[in-house]
Structure formats: C-alpha cells, structure tokens
Amino acid sequence: MSTARTAEPAGAGAWGARETAVRLMRAATRSGAHLVSEAAALIEGWAVLADPIAGAVYATPASAAAAGIRAVAHPQEHPACQLHPAAGAVLALTPGPAVAADRTGLVAQVTVALLEVRAQRAAELRAEQLRLHSTLIRLLLDGHTASITATVGGDQHGLTHATVYRVTGPDIPTAHQVLWRAVSPSLAPGRSVYVLLGQLEGELVVVELHSGTPDDGRLLRLVSRVTERHGLLAGLAGPLPLDEVGAAYADAAVARHSASPARRIVPATAVGASGLAQLLPADPYTSWAATVLKPLTPDHRHLLTVWLRTGSIPCTAAALGLSPGTVRTRLREAGRLLRTDLADAGVRAHLLLALRAPAPGADAPVRAGRVSLRVLPYGILDTQAARTWAAGLLDGLDAHLRIALACWLRHHAKTAPAANELHVHRTTLTLWLAQAAEQLGGLHLSDATTRAELHLALEATAPDGGDDPARLPRRGGRTYRQP
C-alpha cells in the first residue's frame, strides 16, 4: 500500500497544479462525494474512498465501488491502483493511461489532506451530535414520539415504526465512533429512514425510524460488521410501531442475552420462536389463554414475558431497567394473581404458551370457573399438529438422553440436583446434555424459551409412565448408552 506523500513536482505548471488544488478545495467545501468525484475527473480515471466497515463510502463512477474495495483488500492484485490512507479509510485511485504520475500524486496528496480536514471538522461537531442523538433516544423511550417525528420531519414522511438494536461489549465508545462514521446519520429533512445512535447506560443503542419497512439491510450489515470486528454482542427487535418502542427496547435486551461469539446478533423474533402457537387450534387455546391471563395487568404480562425469555431475575431487571428486588416483588404478585407456583417448570412452560396466544375473537367462548396452569386442557397440546411439531423437534433423540433432558428441565437447568435424581455423575449429565443439543440440531439449551419449548415437546410426546428417571437403562448398577 502506498503511503508516501509526494512534494509538488517541478513540472507541475504544465498541467496547472494550482488550478488542480483550487478545484479540489472547491469540491471539498460541498461534500466528500464531490471531492472524490473531482479527484476522479482530474486523473481521468476512477476514485473510491473505502471504509473497512461501511465499504465504499464514495465512488466515481459508481460502478467502480466494487473494484475499489477489491483493490483495498488485495492490493498486490491491482498494481495500477494507488492506495492512500485517508481519515480512517483508504483512498483508491486508478488514473487514466495518459495521465502523468506526478499529476496523480498531487491529486492524491491534496485529496487526502482535504479528507483529513473534513474528518477533523466532523469530529469537532460529533460530540454535540452524539449528545443530541442520545437525548432523542431517551425522549423516544419516554413516549415523546410525536416530538421526535416532528424533529426529524416524520410528519411529512410517515415515520411510523422503529427497529431497535442494543449492543454491549468491551469497547463501546470506539465501536460507537466507527459505526457513526460508517452510517453517517443525518437529521436533515426529506429522508424516508432516520438512524439514531446513542450510548445509554454503557451500551450502544441504535434506533432506525421508518415507515414500517426498514432499509435494504444496510444498517443490519454495518452493525454486524462492527460487532464482529470489535467483539460485541447485540440484540435486535422490530419493526414495531413507535408507540411500542419501549417494548422493542426491552425485547432487544432480551434477545441480546441469547447472543454469543458464534451468533453476535440475535433478533427478538428468533428467541425460542418455533411456531408452536400458530399450530394450535383457536379454540380452546385462545380462550384458555385469555382466561388464564385475565387477572394480570399489561405490566405483569410484559414482566412475565421478559422473565420467561431471559430465564433469570438479574437479566430481567437489566432488560427492564428495574432492580432485582422490584422484579422479585412483581413476580410474587403475579404468582398470587395466577394462584400458582411460578417456580414449577411445567407452569413456566404453560405460561409462556399462554402469553404467546393470539387475542381471542369477539365470538370466542369464555371458560367458566378456575383454570389451572399446571395441566393444559384437552385439545391444546394433544392435537396431531402439536404432536407432529414435538416429534420433529425431538427427532433422533436417544432414549437415555430424553430422560436426562426431561429431568434436567424439571430442575430448571440445574445440573447438580438433576444428576442426583438420575444417580449419575454431574460430568456424565453435562456430557449427555451436550450430546442432546447436538442431536437436536444444535439447539441452544442455554436459552430459557428454548428450554420451555423442549419441555412442551417432551410433554406432548411423553410415553406411558412419562420420562421417569427410574426408567433410565442400567447395567450392573451403572448407566449405559442404548444401541
């Protein structure tokens, strides 16, 4: 990669060095795109400013963007292309065959200098812009949606929905700066999509405002590249109506708890989403769920949804911005209203199923009397569709692994008490669980909703007598694997 900056050549006057510099400076006062375009015109070839995260920032002509990115990635394969570091990116220039080398050198030198000046000026203004974006995000989360849409001109362009990303990791400030430069967010009126970037409570929050359909995936790709490059984890929720941006914010945090180095961005819709709720009959499923959840307030339902998704009180507290003590108190209140023990694994699985149920129709029958969460009524999980779903989810699972998995789930994913009931060593049970996850197609058993759905699948396909640990195959007092 060429990094040397050439001095003004002695023969520069033959082609107007002063005029070249003036043209470039005039273009720089307009925009970075005009500056790169002017550089391409002066060298009678093409010019691309490539960012390692955003890809081609500016390219003239536009068709040269891919060639510029390839030249930056593999400079040895493009000897005719000159590469110059510029403002955290790389300026790639390929002059025309009739252009002298000294002219190309001067154009590159002046263009790089002007890009650095523009970047410095942008950095000076960025601190105020970052604070503004963080303030707008806080206002949006506090419910001031009308003020936000008016600020960014949304009344004229129909901004009705939001998509929310929540990103955490070791170096959020650096990732924030990199993503800001790659996205180049603007609040100028006349846009159909606006992006807000801010830091809240030590995490990076990205909110995309749009009319119901996000952009072509560019923002998702940029966030994905930043998380991969800086070792971050992210949750994604939406699109949701602006009035529900608070729920999207909480759901994004819930989804982030399921992220891992192997899968750095997790959409909220992918957290334990198996589609079981869509397979169940409207009656009695929806009427049962409505009856079960009737004593709960909307706040209780949202709290329970987040708690069942995260699987822990600390994670729920972090997702909802509450203290762990407050979450425990509200869970006790919900348990009293539901007249059930929320510590029971079966109750949790059934409650998750109830919370996912669609709203019943106006003519749906209302169940009389008390409805229990401990046992599902006939016609919900014992249908052919539910059994087919469960059999597909558990397909190929060995008998001894099924019994071990069912026992482990009943003990809320705690290895020690499950191993004690199974009369095996904890190391053995840990090995079996890893084998079960592999046989289940790589399911993440660390995800709370995945565990709940496995509990439902085991319940739907339970043999006579259930998955009793006493039925675990043994020989000579030691557990062995079935052929």
Number of C-alpha atoms within 10 A of each C-alpha: 16 11 11 11 14 14 10 14 13 8 11 15 11 8 12 12 18 11 11 18 18 13 15 22 17 13 20 20 12 10 13 19 17 18 24 30 21 24 28 25 16 19 24 16 18 27 31 32 28 27 21 18 20 21 17 22 22 21 24 20 15 13 10 17 22 14 18 28 20 13 24 25 13 12 18 11 11 16 12 14 22 22 24 22 17 22 18 14 20 23 28 30 26 22 23 16 11 9 14 13 13 17 22 21 20 21 23 26 20 19 25 21 16 22 22 16 14 17 17 13 11 13 14 11 11 15 10 10 18 18 14 15 21 19 16 21 22 14 14 20 18 11 15 15 21 13 15 18 20 13 14 20 19 24 14 13 16 15 26 19 20 27 24 28 27 26 27 19 16 13 13 19 15 12 22 21 15 20 23 17 20 20 19 11 16 13 15 10 14 12 15 16 22 23 20 22 25 23 20 13 7 14 18 21 24 25 25 20 29 24 18 18 16 20 15 8 8 12 18 15 13 18 24 18 18 23 22 16 12 15 17 23 26 29 26 27 27 25 21 19 19 25 17 16 24 18 20 26 25 24 29 28 29 32 29 27 21 25 19 14 11 8 12 20 26 23 20 22 14 12 21 20 12 15 10 18 19 11 16 20 15 18 13 18 22 25 20 25 24 18 17 21 19 12 15 16 12 11 10 16 16 17 21 23 20 23 25 22 26 26 22 13 19 16 18 27 20 14 22 20 12 12 13 16 12 12 20 15 11 16 18 14 14 22 15 13 16 20 15 14 16 20 11 14 19 22 19 23 23 21 24 20 17 21 20 16 20 15 13 18 10 6 6 13 13 13 14 8 7 10 17 16 23 17 10 16 14 10 14 21 22 15 15 14 15 22 17 15 19 22 16 12 18 19 12 13 18 16 16 20 22 21 22 25 26 22 23 23 20 17 18 19 19 12 18 17 16 24 20 12 14 21 16 15 13 16 12 11 22 16 11 18 19 16 15 23 16 13 16 18 12 11 17 16 19 13 19 22 24 19 26 28 21 23 22 20 22 22 18 20 19 14 10 7 7 13 21 15 17 11 13 19 15 13 8 6 8 9 15 12 13 11 5
